[in-house]
């Protein structure tokens, strides 16, 4: 019977999608001239909700009178908000408290009275407003949730590697319908409450049944919303071969209809449905546009009287006062935006293919391990390196928001793109130099860069620095880095070093060196959260170079100790203070001479260097808690 029901449902969808659907002639209009991001409109066309570029405020416009009211201007309210059908605004604010941990609370603003009230007290983790089938709004937190009325109906939401469907009785079902997804986003129930629409990051847009069976695979689209039970509105994903540029699309559930409805060249993003109207914004100007479709819209949700209540939510495991870090290893999949550099390695007598995505992922996975051992909670945008992992930048930002993280950390390496070779750590945050768009971003960048530049295995040509991306790039006014745009978390992008400096590239081919960069990054994160004295283990790291053999670099674009040829294949043995052998590390043959001993108890050690089974040198070293002890050798 279940199969018959699904077959009948799909046949109905096919019949509906054969109807010609288009934009009503003359329906296009501009609702806001600029800075109107994440727009939402009530079905009656009276109220329009939107946010300026950086989400620092939330504004409500009465489209009948033209009056604009600032709903909220503190706590970055513009990123998570819902405009209910009766014009009430439900939104979330965040505030850093002790040790820079973020707390988020839910609010309700009523334009008829001008009253703004807190309906969900501040709590740690993810807090998100959601529409429900009963015409209400649920502000869903990990510890408590607020229901705008006692009969809110069913709803669904995403968190990490799962999506959750909550029925009218409050019973939750966990679904993982897409294998190997990087995470789930933008889940919503169909107007009839029988199907779930969602995006699996990097995999595409899907519709599934309430028990997780895939009913439709609609391709690479983002930020979807139901138009009615048969049609969906979504925005283009740059990875979609069927689309060209950023546009708004009309899709049918059976996949038969897939066509753009916004004009070509507009760079249209962030669509939302209001009755038979679609509102969206233009990516850079923030101009809000409206289209009207000639297909029947979903029936309006019945708005019930407000008699809201707060409920406790069970959260499995974890501690509430543990810092959360969202990690984004940049690029992915060896695609065209990855920076491939073939490198001739003398030690291996072969060309090794350096991809930035490889070293970024190695650092990211190492940081997950390191922070986990230190007691943090982490989430990461990818754990593999395939084309599907090269996520749209808006997907990455949305995954970070869904994680309930306290900070956002994007991992990259840099390149000059010219013949001049330099090497230094650079942190790029959203905003102008010295003036971050999100509070805490500059402080976080400065701390991580402070520890990054202490790496004594490399040669730095310049001091570390932190820059605002609006100042650093000349791409246009407040354009900056896409992965930081629309991001409300304190965070930055780390250009840990320059991979087009040959000795640095050869070091980045060494996984231990990438691990060491992640360790130094963790020290800056520790200090940001006031935990830099909490971890009890340390690290020994160093390099081995020939004292009388210089590198064969024709261009002589080398600095300091990097003029000396690294040693390949040497062995280091580490003994504790009682003479017991603890570890052995053999240098690789990739011309970097790097060795790293991790997770060492804080005590005294003896380090011995061997080459061709002959003892070359032995030294005493002392490991301190949560620190790196450096020891470089020359042979």
Order of alpha helices (4+ residues) and beta strands (2+ residues): alpha-beta-beta-beta-beta-beta-beta-beta-beta-beta-beta-beta-beta-beta-beta-beta-beta-beta-beta-beta-beta-beta-beta-beta-beta-beta-beta-beta-beta-beta-beta-alpha-beta-alpha-beta-beta-beta-beta-alpha-beta-alpha-beta-alpha-alpha-beta-beta-beta-beta-beta-beta-beta-beta-beta
